[in-house]
Each structure stands twice: as C-alpha cells, then as structure tokens.
Amino acid sequence: TYARLLLAPPSPAEDPFTGSATGAMAAYLWARGLIESPAFVAEQGHLMGRPGRAEVEVLGPRDATTGVRVAGQGRVVMSGQVFMPEVA
C-alpha cells in the first residue's frame, strides 16, 4: 500500500510515516476483503523526500481481528504525559 497523512496548520504539512494510521488501514482492508494476504508492505513519505517503509501483519481471521503488527525503523518525534482526572 501507499499512503499520505496531511496535517492541519500549525503542524508540519505532512507526517513522513504514521504507524497508527497504517495499522487501522490494515485492519480495515483485511476485514473488508480488499487485500488477499494479512501481511504486506506499506510505504509513505516519498513525495516529501522522507520515505518510510513498514512490514504490516493483521492478526486473526477476517471476521475476528485480534491485533495488527507494524514493524520498521522509527524515531521518537514527540513525547509527553497525559493526566486523567479521577471520576467520582
């Protein structure tokens, strides 16, 4: 597959590769019968000169996906903490 992720300002115009979107896409394609094999290669970022590539595998049968594995090289571009208020 080949994908692009365009972002709204003030973010960078495009994410070179996004594993979370790729995983969601893989689960959708597999469940809908749009791919023949649960394992494939995904590429993104070529048009912006920062190509990325990942090995993708959907786990489980088409009607009962149990997970998605997205593997490749990566870099941390942001980190942080989320604080959730306690619910009474």
C-alpha positions in Angstrom: 0.0 0.0 0.0 1.0 3.6 -0.3 -0.5 6.3 1.9 -0.2 10.0 2.9 -1.1 11.8 6.1 -1.7 15.5 5.7 -1.9 17.6 8.9 -3.6 20.9 9.7 -1.6 24.0 10.5 0.4 24.8 12.6 1.7 21.2 12.4 4.1 20.2 9.7 2.3 19.8 6.4 2.7 16.0 6.3 3.8 13.1 8.5 6.5 11.1 6.8 5.1 7.8 8.1 2.4 7.1 10.6 2.2 3.5 12.1 -1.1 4.1 13.9 -2.9 5.1 10.7 -1.2 2.2 8.8 -2.4 -0.3 11.4 -6.0 1.0 11.3 -5.9 0.9 7.4 -4.6 -2.7 7.5 -7.4 -3.9 9.8 -10.0 -2.2 7.5 -8.6 -3.6 4.3 -8.3 -7.2 5.8 -11.8 -7.2 7.3 -13.4 -5.9 4.0 -11.6 -8.5 1.8 -9.7 -5.7 0.0 -6.3 -7.5 0.5 -5.6 -11.2 -0.2 -3.0 -11.6 2.4 -2.9 -10.4 6.0 0.8 -9.5 5.6 2.1 -6.7 3.3 4.5 -3.8 3.0 3.3 -0.2 3.5 5.2 2.9 2.2 4.6 6.6 2.9 6.5 9.9 2.7 8.1 9.5 -0.8 6.5 12.7 -2.2 8.0 14.8 0.7 11.5 13.2 0.3 11.3 11.3 3.6 10.3 7.8 2.6 9.2 5.3 5.2 8.5 1.6 4.9 7.0 -0.9 7.3 6.1 -4.6 7.4 2.4 -4.9 8.3 0.5 -8.0 9.5 -3.1 -8.3 10.6 -3.6 -10.9 13.3 -6.6 -13.1 13.3 -9.2 -14.1 10.7 -11.1 -11.5 8.7 -14.2 -11.6 10.9 -12.3 -11.5 14.2 -9.1 -9.5 14.1 -7.1 -9.7 17.3 -4.4 -7.1 16.5 -2.1 -5.5 14.0 1.7 -5.7 13.9 3.5 -2.7 12.3 7.3 -3.1 12.2 10.1 -1.0 10.8 12.6 1.7 11.8 11.3 4.6 13.7 12.2 7.8 15.6 10.6 9.5 18.6 9.4 12.9 17.4 7.3 13.8 20.4 6.7 12.6 23.9 4.6 13.7 26.8 2.3 12.7 29.6 -1.5 12.7 29.8 -3.1 13.4 33.2 -6.7 12.0 33.6 -8.9 13.4 36.3 -10.4 10.9 38.7 -14.0 10.2 38.2 -16.1 10.1 41.3 
